[in-house]
Amino acid sequence: MNTMFKHRILAGALFFMSLIGFSSCDDKIDGLQVTEEAPFADKTLYEVIANDSELSDFLEVIKSCSIENRDFADSLLNKARVYTVWAPLNKSFDKQYWLDKIANGEREDVVKTFVFAHIANHLHPANGELKKGNQVIMLNTKMSQFEGDYKTAEYSFSGCRLVDLNERVWNGMLHKISGMSEYEYNIWEYLKMGSAYINGYEIDSVANYLYSFDVVEFSPGSSILGPIKDGAQTYLDSVFVKSNRMLNVYNGVGPLDAEDSLYTVYIPTNDVWKAALVDAKRFYHYDYKQNLPAAMDSVYIDSLMNYYPYFNIIKYISYSDNEQRYVSSPDSIIPAYRGGKRPLFAKSQLDNGNVVFSKTLSNGTFKVVNKLPYSSAELWYDTIRIEGEDTEMRTAVSNCIEYPRYAPLNQINPIFGGNAKISGNRYFEGFSEKDKASATFCLPNVLSAKYKVAIIVVPKHITNTKVDDDELLPSRYNITISQSEAGILYDSKRKIKSDPTRLDTIFLTVDDTDEIATIEFPYCEYYNTYSSKDFSAKLTLETDGGARPQNYDMSLRIDAILLIPVLDTEE
């Protein structure tokens, strides 16, 4: 190593130390000497540890992590990089355990969970008062406790006593500790390493699904360039970066690998997972005969069928502990997932009687549940709402003039009641005086499932303060629902009437009865898109005055169309 360069680094390091409180051997606080003169100013961490008979076990493990004749200890501790090392004394840890792991091909795990658990960037002296809870970021990104007080001259690191401290060397600082720093797994790591069998329950189904999204990509910017050979760039050291889209709150379960946030997760057992999949998959029967969306083919359909049932089961398994402070009710909790609806759940719904295992980890709490705490309606079988003014989903209008209407709450006629609130303060009107007016709406994202269908009809004079009784005319409708390949799913056998004196929610009924109809869609049309060309399920609403149109309102006024899930227990 270049001596001139080495001493320049030393001078800079010593100057920095002086700024943070290092001084000569005469520095004392309350009669206690705080630091000593730098004893190894001309030696590196590697050189000092290699010549310390009390640290030979620690060094042997580090050197055993070497690959391709490159001494890992030398490359890590013998360079111009300032580190603090907390080195465990010989016989204070099971050296053979770590050597066996390396021999079994688990080198990277040993580097992360043992070597890097004892080394941190920068200088971290055992000096002054290190309050309880003081933390240091280690090379493996974990946070370790470094605490103590000069008044007692007692310091600890990760629960281990410092037996020799503040040995300043050329490229950092060395502390000797009485034991090994125990590696604390985070939720993402624990899910994988302990997924086969936890407390008598298997949970590897969830782990395998989430980890199946791992992507490893070559990072040229992080790699060390080599010579150009045969016109192609070579690399002396190739760096590959692993990513997983599930570690995202918008299309996954959140950054469960991060150490700077706290999460609580609820992991279903394999038995619970399999039962939920059987339930979920029956909702996702796609029509192979039609190509909607335009790019759909059998491969695409299969990919959807193998994505949505799985993802919908796990999208609410994680909860950011920090985010719960924004929830107004102390008894409620909101999931970390932000890619769609974010329901509030009762805490008791998630915990009571469901949790069979719980463990505190470095970034939160890991819980195993033997019962899925949500129903299918909460996970994937949602109410679908199509707004009347939605021009994308309203695909056809005939025999009427279209109007987008605005009806704020403070303008609604009191005769229609204080609860007559138009969603978004807007609704669709298709104005017609005597002809049959009709409009067709796409029904997006229906599942292959059963629904009750309701139409919220807006009265003619919703914002008019002066209405004569003879102007309050009811509407009478013909209604059909269809789906490509399946044909007509519903055709009203009798005219369905609305009440002109209120904001009326009318349900489709069975033939000539008042029994609410259940419409079953044979095909799923859930594409996570919102373009009318992608949906074949349609509802057509037509006004019909019959032989006496003067007794009926022939115009269409629609606030919204609702498709309400029909749970099996309701049938």
Secondary structure, DSSP 4 states (H G I P E B T S, - for coil): --HHHHHHHHHHHHHHHHHTT---TT-EETTEE-----TBTTS-HHHHHHT-GGGHHHHHHHHHT-BTTB-HHHHHHSSS--EEEEEEPTTSS-HHHHHHHHHTT-HHHHIIIIIGGGEEES-----SEE-TT-EEEBTTS-EEEEEEETTTTEEEETTEEEEEEEEEETTEEEEEESSPPPPPP-HHHHHHHT-S-BTTB--HHHHHHHHTTEEEEE-GGGSEEEEEETTEEEEEE--EEEEETTSSTTTSS--TT-SSS-EEEEEEPHHHHHHHHHHHHTT----TTS--STT--HHHHHHHHTTHHHHHHHTTSEEETGGGGG-S-TTEE--S--SS----EEHHHHHTTTEEEEEEETTEEEEEESS-SS-HHHHT-PPEEEETT-TTTEEEEESSEEEEEE--GGGS-GGG-TT-PPGGGEEEEEE-SSSPPEEEEE-TT--SSEEEEEEEEPPTTTT-S---GGG----EEEEEEEETTTEEEEE-SS-EE--TTS-EEEE-BSTTSSSBP-EE-SS----S---GGG---EEEEEE--TT-GGGS--SEEEEEEEEEE--GGG-
